[in-house]
Amino acid sequence: QLPDNFNQMISTAVQQQQQPGQQHFPRCWGCFRSIQLTQVPVWQSRLVEAAVGLRTLLLRQPYGDQAIFVRRQTLEEMQGFKDWQFLEDVDMVQRLNRLSPPAVVPYSVATSSRRYRKRGFWQTVLLNQVILCGWAAGLDNHTLAAWYEHEHWPLAVQKRCHTYPSLYT
């Protein structure tokens, strides 16, 4: 969920990050700094918000739930998102980072915690990291999508999560 004045926030972030005296990059894309999970304990939402904020600022790797915005011309030149049902945002951000760092709106956006509530907090955090490691190792997005949907979780991870369910809920 975006704040009411999101368009002004985006305009301000893009303008401020291109002012004289700062290193100039043509900002053709950006995102909100982090996310706030809804309907979970406050400590879980704050932990995810802090981790996502650090990842965004240090690694320039926002994901789709951070309300990524891209100039139309840039999106058209890059031929848009790949027609994938999973990790298309990660692929797009990697391609966008080759053009410029993101303009970061210094606010968080609310996002659903449905998967965290369904799987359990720690199990979801672990699965997300396993998926990203698999992506970095070159596994295809269809295999990783199957893992994400629990069809073909790596066996060691699956056994661990079911052996100690209280740690992951």
JOPELIN-V522676 format. One line per field, one symbol per residue. psi: psi as a letter, one per 30 degrees, with the letter a starting at -180 (. if undefined). Layout:
psi = ???
//
This chain:
psi = kkleheeeeeeeeeeegglkflkkkjjglallealjklhlkeeeeeeeeeeeeeeeeefhillegghkkkkeeeeeeghaklilfkgeeeeeeeeeffellkkjkhllkklkgeeeeefkeeeeeeeeeeeeeeeefgklfeeeeeeeggehkkeeeeeeefeieffg.
//
